[in-house]
Every structure is written in structure tokens, then in C-alpha cells.
Amino acid sequence: GSPSKTHIEEIITTLKDCDAEQRAENVDKRRMLQESEEVLHKLRLQQKQVLDASQEATTSFEREAGKLDQDIALRRQQDEKANKELLQLERDVSSQMVSIAHLEREQRRLRQELRDL
């Protein structure tokens, strides 16, 4: 009951065919794996570009916000200075009004004295 030579040859042929199929599948799997790795690499590059762009935009925005804060602070200082100058002008005008009123009284008094002479 030992297997015949042709039967053994058939088994060997079948094993060789299976081996060839397995090798072909392995080649396909390797190619697919390589393609997947390439896609992953591209995605990582894109992700890095997006992150870099986002970081650049954030930095740029923060710079602009910083400039705006400086502008606002400068304008506040200018407003405060202008208000102080305005208050000083109002005091000066008020003081001059008092002086003018005083001079007008003095002028009326002198006119009265002249009339009395």
C-alpha cells in the first residue's frame, strides 16, 4: 500500500504550485504594504504642512494682536495727554475770564472816577 511514483510526483507538483502561489501572494502583500507606507508618508507630510501653516497663522495672528494692543495703548496715552491739555486750557480760559471780569470792573470804576471829577 505504498503510494505510487506518479502519485508522489503529483503531490510534489501540487506543493510547488502552492509554493509559487504563496510567493506571488507575498509579493502582492509586500507591494500593498509598500504602497500603504508611501500613502502614510504622504499623509504625515501633509499633516506636518497643515500644522506648520496653522502654527504660522497663529504666530502671525498673535503678532497682529500684539501690534493692535500696542496701538490701543498708545492711543489711550494720547487721549489722556489730550484730555490733560484740554483741562489745562479750560483752566487757563477760566482764569483769563476771571482776569477779564476783574479788568472790566476796574475799567468801570476808573470811568466812574473820571465822570466824578
Secondary structure by P-SEA (a helix, b strand, c coil): ccccaaaaaaaaaaaaaaaaaaaaaaaaaaaaaaaaaaaaaaaaaaaaaaaaaaaaaaaaaaaaaaaaaaaaaaaaaaaaaaaaaaaaaaaaaaaaaaaaaaaaaaaaaaaaaaaac
